[in-house]
Amino acid sequence: MAQKATKTLAVRNTALLNRLLLLTTALHSTFHILRLLPFSYFRRSLLRYILFTLPALAIQFWFERIGRPTRSANGEVKSAGEDLDAKG
């Protein structure tokens, strides 16, 4: 029964982290596409982009590190990672 809970948690964490990665990629891609436009406000804001992006990327890296499930060589879940849906 505990193995089923571990697998469920691993699936939930993987889905959440993949969704977060997709959203982050979409937002950063949108910014870089808008930066290419001529006479764009976004051309002057590269420094602010870097300053505000670094903490967000650090937090995302931390979530990946604590929440991504680890698997053994035969594909079984070794650790499901921390519960990223936990309250508090």
Backbone hydrogen bonds in HBPLUS format (Angstrom, degrees):
<---DONOR---> <-ACCEPTOR-->    atom                        ^
c    i                          cat <-CA-CA->   ^        H-A-AA   ^      H-
h    n   atom  resd res      DA  || num        DHA   H-A  angle D-A-AA Bond
n    s   type  num  typ     dist DA aas  dist angle  dist       angle   num
A0005-ALA N   A0001-MET O   3.23 MM   4  6.61 154.4  2.29 146.7 152.8     1
A0006-THR N   A0002-ALA O   2.99 MM   4  6.24 153.2  2.06 146.6 154.2     2
A0007-LYS N   A0003-GLN O   2.95 MM   4  6.19 157.4  2.00 145.9 151.7     3
A0008-THR N   A0004-LYS O   2.94 MM   4  6.14 157.4  1.99 146.8 153.2     4
A0009-LEU N   A0005-ALA O   2.95 MM   4  6.10 161.8  1.98 147.2 152.0     5
A0010-ALA N   A0006-THR O   2.90 MM   4  6.08 154.9  1.97 145.9 153.3     6
A0011-VAL N   A0007-LYS O   2.95 MM   4  6.18 155.4  2.01 148.0 153.9     7
A0012-ARG N   A0008-THR O   2.99 MM   4  6.24 161.9  2.02 150.0 155.0     8
A0013-ASN N   A0009-LEU O   2.89 MM   4  6.05 166.2  1.90 153.2 157.0     9
A0014-THR N   A0010-ALA O   2.96 MM   4  6.04 161.1  1.99 145.6 151.1    10
A0015-ALA N   A0011-VAL O   2.99 MM   4  6.15 161.7  2.03 148.2 153.1    11
A0016-LEU N   A0012-ARG O   2.97 MM   4  6.16 161.4  2.01 150.3 155.4    12
A0017-LEU N   A0013-ASN O   2.89 MM   4  6.06 164.0  1.92 153.0 157.4    13
A0018-ASN N   A0014-THR O   2.91 MM   4  6.02 156.4  1.97 147.7 154.4    14
A0019-ARG N   A0015-ALA O   2.98 MM   4  6.13 155.1  2.05 145.3 152.0    15
A0020-LEU N   A0016-LEU O   2.97 MM   4  6.18 156.4  2.02 146.3 152.9    16
A0021-LEU N   A0017-LEU O   2.94 MM   4  6.12 156.7  2.00 145.2 151.4    17
A0022-LEU N   A0018-ASN O   2.96 MM   4  6.16 156.3  2.02 145.9 152.1    18
A0023-LEU N   A0019-ARG O   2.97 MM   4  6.17 161.4  2.00 150.1 154.8    19
A0024-THR N   A0020-LEU O   2.95 MM   4  6.10 163.1  1.98 149.6 154.4    20
A0025-THR N   A0021-LEU O   2.95 MM   4  6.07 161.0  1.98 146.5 152.0    21
A0026-ALA N   A0022-LEU O   2.97 MM   4  6.15 156.9  2.03 146.5 152.7    22
A0027-LEU N   A0023-LEU O   2.96 MM   4  6.20 162.7  2.00 152.4 156.7    23
A0028-HIS N   A0024-THR O   3.00 MM   4  6.17 168.8  2.02 154.4 157.4    24
A0029-SER N   A0025-THR O   2.92 MM   4  5.94 154.9  1.98 144.4 152.1    25
A0030-THR N   A0026-ALA O   2.95 MM   4  6.07 156.0  2.01 145.4 151.7    26
A0031-PHE N   A0027-LEU O   3.08 MM   4  6.34 160.2  2.12 146.6 151.5    27
A0032-HIS N   A0028-HIS O   3.03 MM   4  6.28 162.6  2.07 148.4 152.6    28
A0033-ILE N   A0029-SER O   2.90 MM   4  6.09 151.0  1.99 149.1 157.1    29
A0034-LEU N   A0030-THR O   2.94 MM   4  6.13 161.5  1.98 152.1 157.1    30
A0035-ARG N   A0031-PHE O   2.93 MM   4  6.16 139.4  2.09 143.0 154.7    31
A0036-LEU N   A0033-ILE O   3.14 MM   3  5.41 142.2  2.29 101.7 112.0    32
A0037-LEU N   A0034-LEU O   3.24 MM   3  5.50 154.1  2.31 104.9 112.2    33
A0043-ARG N   A0040-SER O   3.24 MM   3  5.63 161.5  2.27 107.3 112.6    34
A0044-ARG N   A0041-TYR O   3.28 MM   3  6.00 145.7  2.40 116.1 122.3    35
A0045-SER N   A0042-PHE O   3.41 MM   3  5.20 154.4  2.48  95.1 102.4    36
A0049-TYR N   A0045-SER O   2.92 MM   4  6.08 153.0  1.99 147.2 155.6    37
A0050-ILE N   A0046-LEU O   2.95 MM   4  6.22 158.8  1.99 150.9 155.3    38
A0051-LEU N   A0047-LEU O   2.95 MM   4  6.20 164.6  1.97 152.2 156.6    39
A0052-PHE N   A0048-ARG O   2.93 MM   4  6.07 156.6  1.99 150.7 156.0    40
A0053-THR N   A0049-TYR O   2.87 MM   4  5.82 135.0  2.08 141.3 153.7    41
A0054-LEU N   A0050-ILE O   3.13 MM   4  6.09 159.9  2.17 152.2 153.9    42
A0057-LEU N   A0053-THR O   2.86 MM   4  6.07 160.6  1.90 163.5 169.4    43
A0058-ALA N   A0054-LEU O   2.95 MM   4  6.12 149.9  2.04 147.0 155.5    44
A0059-ILE N   A0055-PRO O   2.97 MM   4  6.22 157.3  2.02 149.0 154.2    45
A0060-GLN N   A0056-ALA O   2.95 MM   4  6.18 157.1  2.00 145.2 151.9    46
A0061-PHE N   A0057-LEU O   2.89 MM   4  6.05 155.4  1.95 143.2 149.8    47
A0062-TRP N   A0058-ALA O   2.96 MM   4  6.21 152.7  2.04 143.6 151.1    48
A0063-PHE N   A0059-ILE O   2.94 MM   4  6.25 158.9  1.99 151.3 156.3    49
A0064-GLU N   A0060-GLN O   2.95 MM   4  6.21 156.1  2.00 148.3 155.1    50
A0065-ARG N   A0061-PHE O   2.92 MM   4  6.16 151.9  2.00 145.7 153.6    51
A0066-ILE N   A0062-TRP O   2.97 MM   4  6.25 161.8  2.00 157.5 160.8    52
A0067-GLY N   A0063-PHE O   2.82 MM   4  5.49 146.3  1.93 144.2 153.0    53
A0068-ARG N   A0064-GLU O   3.19 MM   4  5.30 152.9  2.26 127.2 131.4    54
A0082-GLU N   A0066-ILE O   2.81 MM  16  5.79 169.7  1.82 152.5 152.9    55
A0070-THR N   A0079-SER O   2.85 MM   9  5.22 153.8  1.92 148.7 157.5    56
A0078-LYS N   A0070-THR O   2.80 MM   8  5.53 152.2  1.87 138.6 146.5    57
A0079-SER N   A0070-THR O   3.23 MM   9  5.22 162.8  2.26 134.9 137.4    58
A0072-SER N   A0076-GLU O   2.81 MM   4  5.47 161.1  1.85 160.0 165.6    59
A0075-GLY N   A0072-SER O   3.06 MM   3  5.32 164.2  2.09 112.4 116.4    60
A0086-ALA N   A0083-ASP O   3.39 MM   3  5.54 165.1  2.41 106.3 109.2    61
